[in-house]
């Protein structure tokens, strides 16, 4: 859907970040190095949105498709739409097969993910600027 790919996040894994590993993987898949740009400083979804907006504006881009996990989609959508609007258009997407909404409460991992996201949405709504 796009020739350019922006990787965002500052998670460190030893000497490399998760972004470094994703970048290497994309290059192995045949994506040109010139079509990948990264921000490795963000430590939260709010910072992901803010730093990504800055990089997109610097490059004159007008829209973005944000890819995230299914359980994170609602909060990402709220944050990115607030941060990007009205200058940049944003579409948020995820792999629906990565999370089964039916019966999520039966799986301990899925329960943790959903409950954590609920708390983080409430936190964002209470303390966003």
Secondary structure, DSSP 4 states (H G I P E B T S, - for coil): --S-EEEE---EETTEEHHHHHHHHHHHTT--GGGEEEE----SHHHHHHHHHHHHHHTT--EEEEEE-GGGHHHHHHHHHHHHTTTSEEEEEE-GGG---TTGGGSHHHHHHHHHHHHHHHHHHHH--
